[in-house]
Amino acid sequence: MKYRLAIIVGAAVVALAACNKNNPANNEASQIQANAENEAENVTAAGENEASNIMNSAENKAAAVKNEAQNEASAIKNQGENKAEAVKNSASNASENKSK
């Protein structure tokens, strides 16, 4: 009789343990953990997107500065070429006027 009672109690404990795995507290804990993991992934993704936006903005600003510098350099070069051409023309006109 004691042997049967021990088996029945053991089976009841096993059945109770199996039922407790799906209790509302465990389900709520699992949901909280899943929500935390999702939120962490969202924060990571948002951080990566912000970093990409900052890098793109910096690259665009760098390109704009580079283009502005190239344009200014071209303008200075053209101005120098125009002045040099004017000096050549002036010298050429002066020598033509002396010849006449």
Contacts in CASP RR format, 6 or more apart in sequence:
PFRMAT RR
TARGET T0000
AUTHOR 0000-0000-0000
METHOD contacts of the structure
MODEL  1
MKYRLAIIVGAAVVALAACNKNNPANNEASQIQANAENEAENVTAAGENE
ASNIMNSAENKAAAVKNEAQNEASAIKNQGENKAEAVKNSASNASENKSK
20 26 0 8 1.000
END
